[in-house]
Each structure stands twice: as structure tokens, then as C-alpha cells.
Amino acid sequence: MSTLAALSKSNPSAASPGEEVFVHPKALVETTDIGPGTRVWAFAHVMEGARVGARSNICDHVFIEGGAVVGDRVTIKNGVAIWDRVTIEDDVFLGPNCVLTNDFAPRAAIRKPRSDLAPTRIGAHATIGANATIVCGVGIGRGAFIGAGTVVIRDVPAFALVVGNPARQTGWMCACANKLRLPVSAAIGMSTTCDACGRAFTVTGQGLALAAVPFPIFLEAQ
């Protein structure tokens, strides 16, 4: 049975018109846990035990290790490796050659059990810029924006904009990718509205929270 046939058999909805799992002939896919509409491009390798959601886009030379979890509508650009104990939530963008890890102190001669690996979670709708490095064990908040080349060594608040090495917060980013007019030092309870799309936010202890709006918070990718 071909890889694509196995995927369709394991997930019947994958065979619905326009929502088939696409696997490029030069990709290696060993898992059957891939949601409908996901595309896996040339020279990507998805290991057995990896989980990938629906309508995600896995570009050339991506590697996804067994035990890694990728959500729905995730874009993984070229040259990204996602390791065991890394969780990528829905609607995340991973830029070209961004780096994720799972071991604080690796040695070639030491084989560690899975329980000793450090988990990393990238929150829904976050953006990780090209060549950014996410040191293992941190959490990236929902909607956070990590600039290109940034080295993240601690948790990032929701909708925070961070850049540099090590990462420092320089602002806040809206869901529409417009920088918000709100100081980094804004006190809990302060609020702001995006000049570009009108979404409203309130400062919380975990970053920014979206206020109720009369339209979808995030537009589903077409």
C-alpha cells in the first residue's frame, strides 16, 4: 500500500474532494497520523509517531521526529526540524531554517530517556521568523511574533514582539501582523485597539488577551 493510500485509509475524511493528503513522490512519510488537506513537499521526512493536523503545509527539507505534534493549518517553511516533545499549536508560521531543540545539554555519547528531554510549546497563531532559535523548555504565547534571527531563551507573552540575542520584547503585534500602539511596560488592565483591523486587546499577566469582536479573530487560511 502506498503512503498516500495508507494515509487516506487511516483518515477517511482525507479522501473527500479537495481535502486529500498530498505527499510529494520525493517525500518520506512514515506516519499515518496526518489530517486531511495537509501537503508534504519534496525531501521532507515525517517519522512514524509524529502527529500532523489538517490543512498544514510542510515544505521542502522539513524533518518531523516521532513524538512531535503539529496542529491544523500550520505552515512549516524549508529547512525546519521539529523534534520529539515539541508541540506546534494551530495556525502557527515557522519561518525558513528556524531552530527548535529538545535537550539543554546534549552529548553524543549520552542517550537520554524521553522523560529527560525538555518540552517546548509554540502557541496558536504565533509567528517564528527565519533563522530564529527557540531554546528548549520555553513556551511561546498565542499570537506572539518572533523576529528573524532572534534567540529565545525564556517564555514569550501572548502577542509579544521580540527580537535580538537574547530575545527582548520591543512591542506587541496584532493578529493581523500590525504593530500595536501599546508600550511594552503597559500595566495589567490597560487596553488598546489595532489601527489596521480594529481588534481590541487587554493586558493580562500572560500578555495580551483579545476582547470580544463582531468578526472572526483569525481568518482561516484560504
N, C-alpha and C positions, 0 to 999 in steps of 0.2 A: 504494500500500500504506500502511495506517495505521501510526502509530508503534508501537502495541501489536503489530500483526501482524508488523512488521519485527523487533521485539524477540523475539517468540516464534520467528520463523524463524531468527534468529541463535543462539538458545539453545533447542534443542528441549525441554530439561527444564523450561523456563519454562511449558510448556503442560500440565504434569501437574496433576491435580486439586488445588486448594488452593494451588498454587505459581505461579500466573500472575504476570507482571509487571503491576502496576496503574499506569496513568498517568491522572491526572485529566484530563478534557477541557480544562481551562484551564491545564494544564502544557505546557511546551515541552521536549521531549526530542529531542535531535539525535544522540545516541549510540545504538548498538545493543549496547553492551558493558555490559549490566545483568543481574545474576544473578536467578534465579527467586525469586519471593516478595517482591521489593522493591516498595515503594509510593512513588509520586511524586505529591504533592498539588498543589493549585491554586496557580498563579502561580510554581511552581518552574521553573528553567531549567537543564537539564543539557546542556552543549555537546558537540558532536562531539569525540571524542578523550578524553573523560572515561571512567574506568572505575569502575563501582559493583558491589559484590558482591551476594550473595544475602541476602534477608530483611532488607534495610535499610529504614529509614523516613525519607523525605525530605519534610519538612513545607513548609507554605506559604512562599513567597518565599525559598526557598533557591536559591543560584546555585552551580553547579559548573562550573568552567572546564575546557576541554580540557587534558589533561595531568595533571589531578588524579586521585588514586587513592583510592577509598573501599572499605573491606573489607566483610566479611559482618556482618550483624546490627548495623549502625551506626545510631544514632538521631541525626538532624540536625534540631534544632528550628528554629522560624521565624526567618527573617532572617539566616541564616548564609551566608557566601560562602567557598567553598573554591577556591583558586587553583592554577594550574599549579605543579608541583613540591611541592605539599603532599600528603603521604601520611597517610591515616587508617587505622590498622590495625583488626582485627576487634573488635567489641563495644564500640566507643567511644561515649560520650554527649557530644554537643556541645550545650550549653545555648543558649537563645534569645539571638540577637544577639551571640554570641561572635565575636571578630575574629581572622582569620588573614591573613597578608600574605606577599609573596614578594620584596620589594625594600626594601633598607635605606635607599636614598637616591633616591626617585623624583622625577623632574621631568617635567612634561607634555610638554616639547619633546624629551626624550631617549627614543629607542626602543632598549631593550636586548635583546640576544640571549638566548635561553632559558638559555644557559650562564652568564649573569651573574646570574640570579635565584637567591635563596637557598632551598635546600630546607628543609622543616620536616616532622618526623615525629611523629605522635601515637601512642604505643604502645598495644597491645591492652588493652582493658578500662579505659582511662583515662576520667575524667570532667572535662569543661571546663565550668565554671559560667557562668551567664548573664552576658553583657557582659564576660567576661574577654577580654584581648587577649594573643595569643601572637605576640611579635615574631619575624620570620622568622629561620631559621637555627638554631633551637633544637630539642632533642628532648625530648619528654615521655615519661617512663618508663612502663613497663607498670603499669597499675593506679593511676597517680598520680591525685590529686584536686586540681583547681584551683578555688579558691573563687570565688564570684561577684564580678565586677569586678576580679579580680586582673590585674596586668600582668606577664607572664612575659618576662624578658629573658635568661635563661640556662637551661641544661638542668635538668630536674627529675628526681630519682631515682625509681626504681620504688616505687610505693605511698606516695610522699611526699604530705603535705597541705601546700599552700602557699596563702597569702593575701597581699593587700596590693599596694602600688605603691611600689617594685618588689616582686615576689613574694619572700616569705621563708617558709621552712619552719617550721611550727608543730607538726608531728606526723606521724603515719603513719596510713594508712587501710587497713582490711581490704578484701578483695574484696566483702564483704557490706555495705560502707559504714559499718561501725562503726569509730570511732576506737580505735586500738590503744594499750595502756598501755606505751609504749616511748618513752624520751626521744629527742629529735632527735639528741643527741650520742652515742647508743649506739655502742659500738665494734664494729668488724667481728668477726663470730663470735657476738655476742650473739643471743639468740633470745627470742621471745615467742609467746603464743597468744591468739587473739581470744576475748574474753569472751562474744561473742554466738554465734559459729558454730563455734569450736574449731579454725579453721585455724591452722597453725603457720608462723612466719616466722623467717628468719635474716638478720642484717645482712650485706650484702656491699659491695663497693666501688661497686656501681651502685644501691644502695638496699636493698630487701628482696627476698628470694627465698622463695617458698613451699616448705615442706617437703612430703614425700610425705604425702598424706592418703587415707583409705579412701573418699572420695566425690569427685564432680567439683569441680574448683577453682572453676569458674564455671558456674552453672546456665544452660543455654540459655534465651533468652527464649521465652516461650510465645506 
